[in-house]
Amino acid sequence: MHEVKDTQRAQVRIGFDGRVHKTFRGREAYVRFENEVRVLRYLKERGCTFVPQLLEVDEANLGIVTTNCGTRVDQLGADKMKALYAELETYGVRHDDQNIRNVTYRHSDGRFCLIDFEFATLLEAGADADRPASLSLHWSGQSHRGHVRPNNEDTFLALEFDGREARYLGKVGDGSLAKTDFVFAVSDGMGGAKSGEFASRITRDKITHLLPKAFRTAAPGPQSGYDRILLELFAEIHADLLKLGESYEECQGMGTTLSLGWFTPGWLYFGHIGDSRLYHLPPAGGLKQISEDHGHVGWLRRTGRINEREARSHPMRNALHQALGAGHQIINPQVGALPCSPGDRFLLCSDGLIDCLWDHHLDEILHQPDPAPAAQRLLAAALERAARDNITAMVVEVLAPTP
């Protein structure tokens, strides 16, 4: 194969048959991979002929194979390039990296084409606009102190909100995305008997105050400004926890992890810090960890230096470099956007669940045809394995559009 690009974000090679092989890598590789696959499938359904046609998808290795759209263009008039990107929007997709590097020329028919859709958005005003808006969610959440700890410093949150108010939800429920957004969160308190209680209250208050203000103020997708909103949310929680730790002796060192999923039509916006986790289970199967464990062992695992078994027995497995509060002066939360469709499932959990269940156990349990709530089944399996830490699990499933 002929290599045409090899960067921290992706490797692109062209085979002898002319097909293009792209492998995603680096930060948010899974998110970018999922988005490009979704966009290319969408454009194919609508008969768009000036973009790559998706031929193969390799979920395990985050790779795709597409048709070849010709050679890169070095020069193109501003009006011509603007018209090309505008033409794409007539198919219901906005390319969010409108640069000449993403324009090619196909010699076979003399057509200018567009490539690289990892940063692209399905437009709310497109022909499919009403479909994502009518998606529904089903969720279940459970928490347990485990067999050893005297109290439970884990907590989970389920919240529904619009532009006016936020409403707390129960452990199990269903809801439509037609007129409201939903947020689900899991946190694991640390550093004091009251840490879980304080972190939970502060998290609830900040989410309730901030997110309704941001309700659908822009078109959904990576360019919606969700990242600014979530980073502000994490920063305010962090500041309040530090203030409590400095003001009260019993709160010194208090902190929490936080994994949060914000569901809006067609998209999941997520924010994360610490070693709680967020997983994605697509309809085709293959559980994927989206969140990054903020510790040295997490970095070793992400970079392929150790495997899951070695990570579980590593002496530094519980050491965190990032958390809200806990004396950390600077934080760098992970935020991202992931397209979601009917059949997608998401798991938010504390590290207590991971200590008991391997990734393949999580996958197997979530696939079981059992009427019991998914979170309840996960906790039951963890408790059977002599869970020592607090355990929390929240499972959210995206359902087909309502009639």
Backbone torsions as a table, in degrees:
resi	resn	phi	psi	omega
1	MET	NA	151.9	177.9
2	HIS	-98.6	123.8	-178.5
3	GLU	-86.5	127.7	179.9
4	VAL	-112.6	-17.6	177.1
5	LYS	-155.1	136.0	177.2
6	ASP	-146.6	93.5	-176.8
7	THR	-124.9	-179.2	177.2
8	GLN	-66.6	-22.4	-175.7
9	ARG	-95.0	-29.5	-176.0
10	ALA	-165.1	154.9	170.0
11	GLN	-119.0	130.9	-179.7
12	VAL	-124.9	127.1	178.5
13	ARG	-132.4	150.9	177.8
14	ILE	-113.1	124.8	-179.4
15	GLY	-76.5	170.6	179.9
16	PHE	-66.5	-19.9	176.8
17	ASP	-87.9	2.7	177.5
18	GLY	89.8	-7.8	-178.8
19	ARG	-75.0	150.5	-176.7
20	VAL	-100.7	127.6	179.5
21	HIS	-111.1	119.5	-178.5
22	LYS	-121.2	128.1	177.0
23	THR	-118.7	125.7	-178.9
24	PHE	-86.6	142.6	-179.5
25	ARG	-150.2	173.5	175.8
26	GLY	80.4	-164.8	-175.2
27	ARG	-61.5	133.9	178.4
28	GLU	57.0	31.9	-178.8
29	ALA	-59.4	-43.6	-178.2
30	TYR	-64.8	-40.4	179.7
31	VAL	-63.8	-45.0	-179.2
32	ARG	-67.3	-38.9	176.9
33	PHE	-60.5	-50.1	-179.2
34	GLU	-60.0	-40.4	-177.8
35	ASN	-68.1	-42.4	-179.5
36	GLU	-66.1	-40.0	177.6
37	VAL	-61.1	-45.9	-178.8
38	ARG	-61.4	-45.6	-177.2
39	VAL	-66.1	-43.9	-179.3
40	LEU	-64.7	-38.1	176.3
41	ARG	-64.8	-41.2	178.9
42	TYR	-60.7	-46.5	-178.7
43	LEU	-67.4	-34.6	177.6
44	LYS	-64.4	-41.8	178.7
45	GLU	-60.7	-30.1	-177.5
46	ARG	-96.4	7.8	173.0
47	GLY	72.8	26.8	178.1
48	CYS	-75.2	124.1	-172.0
49	THR	-104.2	-3.9	-176.8
50	PHE	-109.6	32.6	174.9
51	VAL	-135.5	162.1	177.8
52	PRO	-61.2	143.9	175.2
53	GLN	-95.9	126.8	-177.1
54	LEU	-73.3	124.3	-177.5
55	LEU	-107.6	-41.3	-178.4
56	GLU	-143.1	149.2	176.7
57	VAL	-129.9	126.6	179.5
58	ASP	-114.7	91.8	-177.4
59	GLU	-61.2	-40.7	-173.9
60	ALA	-62.7	-38.1	-175.4
61	ASN	-108.6	9.1	179.8
62	LEU	53.5	51.0	-178.7
63	GLY	-126.3	151.5	174.5
64	ILE	-133.8	155.5	173.3
65	VAL	-123.8	130.1	-178.4
66	THR	-132.6	169.4	171.3
67	THR	-70.7	164.1	-177.9
68	ASN	-94.9	126.8	-179.6
69	CYS	-101.6	23.7	173.1
70	GLY	96.1	-157.5	-173.7
71	THR	-101.1	154.5	179.2
72	ARG	-64.1	149.6	179.7
73	VAL	-102.7	130.9	179.9
74	ASP	-90.7	-32.0	-178.4
75	GLN	-138.4	138.4	177.7
76	LEU	-158.8	134.3	-179.3
77	GLY	-59.3	147.1	-177.9
78	ALA	-59.2	-40.6	-179.2
79	ASP	-66.8	-39.9	179.4
80	LYS	-65.7	-42.4	-179.3
81	MET	-67.5	-40.5	178.4
82	LYS	-62.0	-40.3	179.8
83	ALA	-66.9	-35.4	-179.4
84	LEU	-66.0	-45.5	178.7
85	TYR	-68.6	-33.9	176.9
86	ALA	-66.2	-36.6	177.5
87	GLU	-62.2	-38.6	178.3
88	LEU	-60.4	-37.3	-177.7
89	GLU	-67.4	-21.8	175.4
90	THR	-67.5	-17.8	175.9
91	TYR	-93.3	4.4	176.2
92	GLY	89.1	20.4	-179.9
93	VAL	-132.5	132.9	172.3
94	ARG	-106.7	125.6	176.0
95	HIS	-82.8	117.7	-174.3
96	ASP	-91.4	12.7	173.5
97	ASP	-133.4	68.9	-172.0
98	GLN	-81.2	79.3	-176.8
99	ASN	-128.7	155.5	-178.8
100	ILE	-64.2	-22.2	179.4
101	ARG	-65.4	-16.7	179.4
102	ASN	-101.2	16.3	177.2
103	VAL	-111.3	134.0	176.2
104	THR	-126.8	166.0	177.3
105	TYR	-120.7	122.6	-179.1
106	ARG	-96.2	110.8	-173.6
107	HIS	-69.6	-26.5	-175.8
108	SER	-61.2	-33.5	179.7
109	ASP	-132.4	9.8	177.5
110	GLY	65.6	36.3	-173.6
111	ARG	-111.5	133.9	170.2
112	PHE	-77.7	138.1	-176.7
113	CYS	-128.6	168.5	177.5
114	LEU	-121.4	143.4	-178.7
115	ILE	-133.4	176.6	175.0
116	ASP	58.7	86.8	-175.5
117	PHE	-108.9	24.1	179.0
118	GLU	-68.3	-24.3	173.2
119	PHE	-114.6	79.6	179.4
120	ALA	-144.0	157.8	-174.6
121	THR	-130.7	134.6	169.3
122	LEU	-76.9	124.3	-172.7
123	LEU	-77.8	138.7	177.9
124	GLU	-61.0	-29.3	-177.9
125	ALA	-87.7	5.6	-178.8
126	GLY	-73.1	177.2	-176.7
127	ALA	-64.2	-20.9	-176.9
128	ASP	-101.7	17.4	-169.8
129	ALA	-60.8	-37.7	-175.1
130	ASP	-76.2	-16.2	-177.0
131	ARG	-69.6	-52.7	179.9
132	PRO	-65.4	-31.8	-177.3
133	ALA	-64.6	-24.0	-177.3
134	SER	-99.3	6.7	175.6
135	LEU	-60.9	152.7	176.9
136	SER	-121.8	164.8	178.3
137	LEU	-124.5	146.6	167.9
138	HIS	-124.8	132.6	-176.7
139	TRP	-135.2	157.7	171.6
140	SER	-148.4	141.9	179.9
141	GLY	-138.9	143.0	179.0
142	GLN	-145.8	148.3	176.7
143	SER	-143.0	145.9	-177.7
144	HIS	-147.9	145.8	-178.5
145	ARG	-74.9	-11.4	-177.1
146	GLY	85.7	-177.1	-174.1
147	HIS	-88.6	-7.9	-172.6
148	VAL	-120.6	-47.6	-175.1
149	ARG	-65.0	138.7	-180.0
150	PRO	-75.9	-21.8	-180.0
151	ASN	-137.6	168.4	-177.2
152	ASN	-113.0	110.7	178.3
153	GLU	-97.8	2.9	170.2
154	ASP	-78.8	156.1	171.9
155	THR	-154.1	155.0	173.1
156	PHE	-133.2	157.2	-175.3
157	LEU	-135.0	136.3	171.9
158	ALA	-127.9	124.6	-171.7
159	LEU	-140.3	137.8	174.0
160	GLU	-114.5	137.2	-178.2
161	PHE	-150.2	155.4	171.3
162	ASP	-130.3	-158.8	-176.4
163	GLY	-76.2	-6.2	-176.2
164	ARG	-111.8	-38.3	-172.5
165	GLU	-153.6	168.0	175.6
166	ALA	-123.6	144.3	-177.4
167	ARG	-128.6	128.6	177.5
168	TYR	-75.4	142.7	-175.3
169	LEU	-113.8	165.1	-179.7
170	GLY	-81.6	-177.8	-177.2
171	LYS	-68.3	-30.3	-179.8
172	VAL	-133.1	137.7	179.5
173	GLY	-176.7	177.1	177.0
174	ASP	-133.0	150.2	177.9
175	GLY	-160.5	154.4	-179.1
176	SER	-100.7	143.9	176.5
177	LEU	-89.6	8.9	-175.9
178	ALA	-61.6	-42.4	-174.4
179	LYS	-127.0	-5.7	-178.4
180	THR	-136.9	157.7	170.6
181	ASP	-102.5	165.1	-179.8
182	PHE	-132.0	146.6	173.6
183	VAL	-132.7	136.7	177.9
184	PHE	-127.2	141.2	-176.0
185	ALA	-147.2	150.2	175.0
186	VAL	-131.7	133.2	177.6
187	SER	-135.6	155.1	-178.6
188	ASP	-129.1	105.4	-176.6
189	GLY	-74.2	158.3	-178.2
190	MET	-152.8	156.7	168.6
191	GLY	85.4	30.1	177.9
192	GLY	151.0	151.1	-174.2
193	ALA	-61.7	-27.7	-177.3
194	LYS	-100.2	3.7	-172.2
195	SER	-61.8	-45.7	-179.8
196	GLY	-61.3	-41.3	-179.7
197	GLU	-64.1	-47.7	-179.4
198	PHE	-65.6	-45.6	-178.6
199	ALA	-61.7	-40.5	179.6
200	SER	-62.3	-46.4	-178.3
201	ARG	-64.6	-44.6	-179.5
202	ILE	-64.1	-42.2	179.3
203	THR	-61.5	-47.3	179.6
204	ARG	-59.5	-45.5	-177.1
205	ASP	-63.5	-44.1	-177.1
206	LYS	-68.4	-43.1	178.6
207	ILE	-62.7	-44.9	-179.4
208	THR	-62.0	-34.6	-177.9
209	HIS	-79.8	-41.9	-170.7
210	LEU	-86.8	-46.2	-168.9
211	LEU	-66.5	-39.1	177.3
212	PRO	-57.5	-30.4	178.2
213	LYS	-65.9	-25.7	-176.4
214	ALA	-98.5	9.3	-173.2
215	PHE	-63.2	108.9	173.5
216	ARG	46.7	45.2	177.1
217	THR	-79.9	-10.0	179.3
218	ALA	-146.5	166.5	176.4
219	ALA	-60.1	141.6	-177.1
220	PRO	-67.8	156.5	176.8
221	GLY	126.2	-176.7	-174.8
222	PRO	-59.5	-25.0	-177.7
223	GLN	-97.0	15.7	-175.6
224	SER	-77.3	-13.9	-176.2
225	GLY	90.3	9.8	179.5
226	TYR	-57.2	-36.5	-175.7
227	ASP	-63.3	-42.3	177.5
228	ARG	-61.3	-42.0	-178.3
229	ILE	-65.0	-46.0	-178.2
230	LEU	-69.2	-38.5	178.1
231	LEU	-64.7	-37.2	176.0
232	GLU	-65.4	-40.8	178.9
233	LEU	-60.9	-49.1	-179.9
234	PHE	-63.0	-40.1	-178.9
235	ALA	-63.9	-39.0	-178.8
236	GLU	-71.1	-39.6	175.9
237	ILE	-62.5	-44.5	-179.6
238	HIS	-59.6	-46.5	-178.5
239	ALA	-62.0	-41.2	-179.4
240	ASP	-67.5	-38.2	178.3
241	LEU	-67.2	-40.1	176.6
242	LEU	-62.8	-41.1	-179.6
243	LYS	-62.8	-42.9	177.6
244	LEU	-63.4	-41.2	-179.8
245	GLY	-63.8	-32.0	179.8
246	GLU	-82.0	-23.9	-172.8
247	SER	-92.4	-27.6	-174.7
248	TYR	-129.0	129.2	-176.6
249	GLU	-59.2	-40.0	-178.1
250	GLU	-70.2	-10.7	179.9
251	CYS	-105.3	4.5	-179.2
252	GLN	-59.7	133.9	-179.3
253	GLY	76.5	3.6	-178.1
254	MET	-65.8	139.3	178.7
255	GLY	-162.9	-176.7	179.2
256	THR	-159.7	152.3	165.5
257	THR	-85.7	165.8	176.0
258	LEU	-156.1	124.2	170.7
259	SER	-121.5	123.4	-170.4
260	LEU	-131.5	136.6	175.4
261	GLY	-123.9	124.0	-179.2
262	TRP	-110.8	114.5	-177.8
263	PHE	-99.3	125.6	175.4
264	THR	-134.5	163.7	-173.0
265	PRO	-49.9	115.6	175.6
266	GLY	83.0	-4.2	-172.9
267	TRP	-141.7	149.7	165.9
268	LEU	-115.5	120.9	169.8
269	TYR	-98.5	133.4	-177.3
270	PHE	-131.2	150.1	174.1
271	GLY	-133.5	146.3	-173.4
272	HIS	-155.4	143.3	169.6
273	ILE	-153.4	140.0	178.8
274	GLY	99.8	-149.4	-177.2
275	ASP	-122.4	13.3	160.7
276	SER	-66.2	168.2	-173.0
277	ARG	-136.5	156.1	171.9
278	LEU	-126.6	123.4	179.1
279	TYR	-115.5	154.1	173.9
280	HIS	-121.7	130.8	174.5
281	LEU	-120.1	99.1	-179.0
282	PRO	-71.1	164.8	-178.4
283	PRO	-56.4	-33.9	-178.1
284	ALA	-76.5	-7.6	-179.5
285	GLY	95.8	175.2	179.9
286	GLY	92.9	85.2	-178.4
287	LEU	-63.8	131.6	-179.7
288	LYS	-125.4	131.1	174.2
289	GLN	-81.8	121.5	-179.5
290	ILE	-90.3	-41.8	-179.0
291	SER	-73.4	157.2	178.5
292	GLU	-110.9	124.3	177.6
293	ASP	-65.8	124.0	-174.8
294	HIS	-89.3	70.9	176.8
295	GLY	-157.8	171.9	-178.5
296	HIS	-62.6	-38.9	-179.6
297	VAL	-67.5	-37.5	176.2
298	GLY	-61.5	-41.4	177.4
299	TRP	-64.4	-42.2	178.2
300	LEU	-59.8	-41.0	-179.2
301	ARG	-68.0	-45.8	-178.2
302	ARG	-62.1	-34.5	-176.9
303	THR	-90.6	7.2	174.6
304	GLY	77.5	13.3	-179.0
305	ARG	-80.0	-25.0	174.8
306	ILE	-138.2	160.1	177.7
307	ASN	-100.6	-177.2	-176.8
308	GLU	-62.4	-40.5	-179.4
309	ARG	-64.0	-43.9	-179.9
310	GLU	-67.2	-34.8	178.8
311	ALA	-64.2	-37.0	-177.8
312	ARG	-67.4	-29.4	-177.3
313	SER	-103.0	3.4	-177.1
314	HIS	-68.7	136.8	-177.8
315	PRO	-64.0	-19.0	-179.7
316	MET	-104.6	20.0	-173.0
317	ARG	-63.7	-24.9	-178.0
318	ASN	-99.3	2.9	-179.1
319	ALA	-85.2	124.5	-178.3
320	LEU	-108.6	139.6	173.6
321	HIS	-93.0	-18.9	-175.3
322	GLN	-137.2	135.8	172.7
323	ALA	-164.9	161.8	174.1
324	LEU	-80.8	129.7	-175.3
325	GLY	72.6	-137.0	175.9
326	ALA	55.6	26.2	177.0
327	GLY	80.2	0.1	179.1
328	HIS	-75.0	123.9	-180.0
329	GLN	-82.5	-32.2	-178.4
330	ILE	-123.8	131.5	176.4
331	ILE	-123.8	154.1	178.9
332	ASN	-138.7	77.0	-177.4
333	PRO	-62.7	152.0	174.0
334	GLN	-88.7	127.2	175.5
335	VAL	-129.2	152.3	-180.0
336	GLY	-168.2	171.5	178.7
337	ALA	-130.2	133.8	-177.8
338	LEU	-131.1	126.0	176.5
339	PRO	-66.0	144.2	178.7
340	CYS	-133.5	146.1	-175.3
341	SER	-137.9	168.8	178.5
342	PRO	-53.8	134.9	-179.5
343	GLY	98.7	-17.3	176.0
344	ASP	-68.1	139.9	173.6
345	ARG	-129.3	147.1	-177.4
346	PHE	-131.7	137.2	178.4
347	LEU	-117.6	123.9	170.0
348	LEU	-109.7	132.9	-175.6
349	CYS	-154.5	158.6	173.9
350	SER	-87.2	168.3	-176.4
351	ASP	-68.3	-17.2	176.8
352	GLY	-61.7	-34.4	177.4
353	LEU	-69.6	-40.5	-177.5
354	ILE	-68.8	-31.6	178.2
355	ASP	-62.9	-26.5	-176.6
356	CYS	-98.0	-33.4	-172.0
357	LEU	-121.9	129.9	174.9
358	TRP	-74.4	165.6	-179.6
359	ASP	-58.2	-38.9	-178.6
360	HIS	-69.8	-27.2	173.9
361	HIS	-66.5	-43.9	178.1
362	LEU	-58.7	-45.4	179.6
363	ASP	-59.5	-47.4	-178.2
364	GLU	-62.7	-44.2	-177.9
365	ILE	-66.1	-41.0	-179.6
366	LEU	-68.5	-21.1	178.4
367	HIS	-90.0	-8.5	-176.9
368	GLN	-66.1	133.0	176.5
369	PRO	-79.1	71.8	-174.8
370	ASP	-121.1	131.8	-178.6
371	PRO	-71.1	-16.6	179.6
372	ALA	-65.8	146.6	178.8
373	PRO	-53.8	140.0	-175.1
374	ALA	-60.0	-41.3	-179.5
375	ALA	-63.5	-37.7	178.1
376	GLN	-63.8	-40.0	179.9
377	ARG	-67.2	-37.8	178.9
378	LEU	-65.6	-44.4	179.4
379	LEU	-65.1	-40.4	179.5
380	ALA	-61.1	-41.0	179.2
381	ALA	-66.5	-38.5	179.3
382	ALA	-67.6	-41.7	-179.2
383	LEU	-66.9	-30.1	175.9
384	GLU	-65.7	-23.3	-178.8
385	ARG	-98.4	30.8	173.9
386	ALA	57.4	53.8	-179.5
387	ALA	-60.0	127.9	-179.4
388	ARG	-97.5	-35.1	-175.9
389	ASP	-92.3	168.9	169.9
390	ASN	-61.8	147.3	-176.5
391	ILE	-129.6	131.5	175.7
392	THR	-140.3	136.9	177.3
393	ALA	-140.8	138.6	173.9
394	MET	-135.7	125.5	-178.1
395	VAL	-116.5	130.0	-179.6
396	VAL	-123.0	126.5	178.6
397	GLU	-115.0	134.2	176.5
398	VAL	-89.1	125.3	-176.2
399	LEU	-103.6	161.4	-179.4
400	ALA	-61.8	158.1	179.5
401	PRO	-56.1	142.3	176.4
402	THR	-76.0	146.0	-178.2
403	PRO	-65.8	NA	NA
